[in-house]
Amino acid sequence: MTTPPPPSAELSQHLALVCSQFSRLAARRSEVGVGTVSWRVVATIDRHGPLRLSEIADRERVSRPTATTVIKRLEEEGLVQRELDPDDSRSSLVSITDRGSAQLAQWRTQLADGVGTLLEPLSAEDLDALDRAAEILARIVDTHDG
């Protein structure tokens, strides 16, 4: 069995750029009512469970002060809560609340509606290709977003 050739630099760059641009377009079209950082943070906590503030900042590629500001706002809205870290009493863990889970479900519905309108004109073949690409990207994320 032969080893496949490595991906080209052009493919890697193009994929990263287009995914980022598509994510921003989807957020604009979805009218979720909050900045993308807010719903991304809630989704990250939902996916990974309670996280330290530094872990949230690292995962979202934002500064710690930005993460602190976002978490404070999400706390005030009742979407997340902080609890003492049982492994380190100097730290706290941020977890999603029931209200946060409900809001995340609403944001996801809005995203699906917004993106759905972008996808409607595509052929069945293009939709199948995007479905496969989304599966591949999800696998990459699952593998490397530990």
Secondary structure, 3 states (H helix, E strand, C coil): CCCCCCCCHHHHHHHHHHHHHHHHHHHHHHCCCCCHHHHHHHHHHHHHCCEEHHHHHHHHCCCHHHHHHHHHHHHHCCCEEEEEECCEEEEEEEEECHHHHHHHHHHHHHHHHHHHHHHCCCCHHHHHHHHHHHHHHHHHHHHHCC
